[in-house]
Amino acid sequence: MKILSFRHGRGEGRRFGNFDAEVAPGIIINQLALIRRPDGQFRVFGNGKGVFLKRHAEQELIELALAASQTCGRHAE
């Protein structure tokens, strides 16, 4: 799995950012949302129907997206 691009949220709400991920060779999911829950934990949601992530895969994407967010010019708050 790898993050292809990460875009930070605009600061409003709980959306930390959006990203595109290659979840398997040749399988790309665009516009995944990285959301910060009120308790500070993160969740990943797909944009639209048909995207379901098992907890292990979601956790891996969270870690990759947070790492990618550090390299795109702005640090996590």
N, C-alpha and C positions, 0 to 999 in steps of 0.2 A: 504494500500500500504506500502511496505517496501523495503529497499535496502538490497540485499543479500551480495553483495561485491562491493567495489569501488577500482579502480586502477587509480592512477594519470597518466596524460599524461607525455611524456618524456621531455616536455619543449618547443618543437618546435611547431610552429603554434598556432592555436586558440583552439585546443582540450585540455580541462582542465582535462578530464579523461573519463574512460569507467566504466560502472557499469551494474550489473544485478539487476532486480527488480521483486518482486512478486507483480503484479498489482491487483490481486484478489486471494483469496485462491485457490492454485493449478495452477495458471496461471503465468508463469515466462517468462519474456522477457530478453534474454541475449544480452550482447554487445550493450547497449544503450550508446550513446556518449553525453557527456556534453560539449557543445561548448560555448566559450566566444565570443560574437559578438564584433565588433569594438567599439560599444558604451558602452561596459562593462556589458551589460545584458547577460543572459545565455539562451540557447535553448537546447532542447533534441532531438536527432535524433536516429531513429532505424537503425540497421545494416541490410540493405537489404529491400526488398519489403514487403508490408503487415503490416507495423507498422504505425498506425496513432494515434496521441495523440491530443485530444481536449485541448484547451488552459488551462482549469482548471486542468486537469490531468497532463499536462506538467509542470505547475507551481508547483504542489505538488511534482512531481518527482525532479524538480530543487532544491527545498528546502530540500528534504530528501537527495539528493545526495551531496549537499554542506555540510550538517551536517555530513554525513558519511565521507566526505573527511577530516574533522577535526579530526576524530577519528582514521584514518589509518596512523598516524605518521607524516604527513606533513600538514602545514597550508596553506590556500589560500593566494595568493599574492595579 
